[in-house]
Amino acid sequence: MTEEPAVIDTNVVVSGILTAVPASPTARILDGMLVGRFRFLLSVELLAEYREVLLRPKIRRRHRLSEAEVDTVLTDMAANGVALDLRPSSTAGRRRGDGHLWQILAAVPSAFLVTGDQRLIDKPAEGARVLTARAFAGRFGD
């Protein structure tokens, strides 16, 4: 189990659900979240983003989970994560950006972001530590 907590970006969660390769880094991370294999941080805003993206029609057609099944996955995730009580970011109500990710990371400076978003990997917020899904999955070998 890794000591430092992670913030798992939505693209990693979605990829973990969509992949047909159980050994892929994103599937391993998603499985790890569902069974509490590592410490990860959540906020209400991040869980809401996971849900909103997983319920988009184009994505639902690919994963074929019902709304209730998506909610069950998120409930299991929330049961194993460390929930932070953060004020909603100033972007609430507008198109979501990455501000809530940086807000979580700022609240727990030892945490790092796990993402597949090359833009966030190349230009993280000042002081933020960012890992790819592959690099992170390699930290908790099975």
C-alpha positions in Angstrom: 0.0 0.0 0.0 1.4 3.4 -0.9 1.8 5.9 2.0 1.0 9.1 0.2 -2.6 9.7 -0.8 -3.6 10.0 -4.4 -6.2 12.1 -6.2 -7.5 10.0 -9.1 -8.6 12.1 -12.1 -11.9 11.4 -13.8 -10.2 10.2 -17.0 -8.5 7.4 -15.1 -11.7 6.2 -13.5 -13.6 6.3 -16.8 -10.8 4.5 -18.6 -10.7 1.9 -15.8 -14.4 1.2 -16.3 -14.2 1.2 -20.1 -11.2 -1.0 -20.6 -11.5 -4.6 -21.6 -8.0 -5.3 -20.3 -8.1 -6.2 -16.5 -4.4 -5.8 -16.2 -4.3 -2.3 -17.6 -3.1 0.4 -15.3 -6.4 2.2 -15.2 -8.3 -1.1 -14.4 -5.9 -1.9 -11.6 -6.3 1.6 -10.2 -10.1 1.4 -10.3 -10.0 -2.1 -8.7 -7.7 -0.7 -6.1 -10.1 2.1 -5.3 -13.0 -0.3 -5.0 -11.2 -2.5 -2.4 -9.1 0.1 -0.6 -5.7 -1.0 -1.9 -4.3 2.5 -1.5 -5.2 5.8 0.1 -7.1 8.2 -2.2 -8.8 11.5 -1.7 -12.3 12.5 -2.7 -14.5 15.5 -2.5 -18.2 15.9 -3.2 -17.3 17.8 -6.3 -14.9 15.1 -7.6 -17.5 12.3 -7.0 -20.1 14.4 -8.7 -17.8 14.8 -11.7 -17.1 11.0 -11.8 -20.9 10.4 -11.9 -21.7 13.1 -14.4 -19.0 11.8 -16.9 -19.9 8.1 -16.4 -23.6 8.9 -17.1 -22.9 10.8 -20.4 -24.8 9.0 -23.1 -21.8 8.3 -25.3 -19.9 6.8 -22.3 -22.9 4.9 -21.0 -23.3 3.2 -24.4 -19.8 1.9 -24.0 -19.8 0.7 -20.4 -23.5 -0.4 -20.4 -23.9 0.2 -16.7 -27.3 1.4 -15.4 -27.5 4.6 -13.4 -27.9 2.4 -10.3 -24.8 0.4 -11.1 -22.8 3.6 -11.6 -24.0 4.8 -8.2 -23.0 1.4 -6.6 -19.5 1.8 -8.0 -19.3 5.3 -6.7 -20.6 4.3 -3.3 -18.0 1.6 -3.0 -15.4 4.1 -4.1 -16.5 6.6 -1.5 -16.5 3.9 1.2 -12.8 3.3 0.6 -11.6 6.8 -0.1 -10.7 9.7 2.3 -13.4 12.3 1.9 -12.4 15.9 2.3 -14.8 18.6 3.3 -13.9 21.3 0.9 -15.8 24.4 -0.1 -17.1 24.1 -3.6 -14.7 25.8 -6.0 -15.6 29.1 -7.6 -16.2 27.2 -10.9 -19.3 25.5 -9.4 -22.2 25.9 -11.7 -20.0 26.6 -14.7 -18.2 24.1 -16.9 -16.0 22.1 -14.7 -12.3 22.6 -15.0 -9.4 21.2 -13.0 -9.6 23.6 -10.2 -11.2 21.1 -7.8 -8.3 18.7 -8.4 -5.8 21.4 -7.4 -8.0 22.4 -4.4 -7.8 18.8 -3.1 -4.1 18.7 -3.7 -3.6 22.0 -1.9 -5.6 20.7 1.1 -3.2 17.7 1.4 0.2 18.7 0.1 1.6 15.2 0.4 -0.9 13.9 -2.2 -0.3 13.5 -5.8 -2.5 13.6 -8.9 -2.9 10.5 -11.1 -4.1 11.4 -14.5 -4.0 10.6 -18.2 -4.4 14.2 -19.2 -1.1 15.2 -20.8 -1.8 18.9 -20.3 -1.9 18.3 -16.5 1.2 16.1 -16.6 3.1 18.7 -18.6 1.9 21.8 -16.7 0.9 20.9 -13.2 -0.1 23.6 -10.7 2.8 25.0 -8.7 4.1 22.5 -6.2 1.8 19.7 -7.4 3.1 16.2 -8.0 1.6 14.4 -11.0 1.9 10.7 -12.1 0.6 8.9 -15.0 -1.7 5.9 -14.4 1.0 3.5 -15.5 3.6 5.1 -13.1 1.1 5.0 -10.2 -0.1 1.4 -10.9 3.6 0.4 -10.7 3.8 1.6 -7.1 1.3 -1.0 -5.8 2.2 -4.2 -7.7 -0.2 -7.1 -7.3 
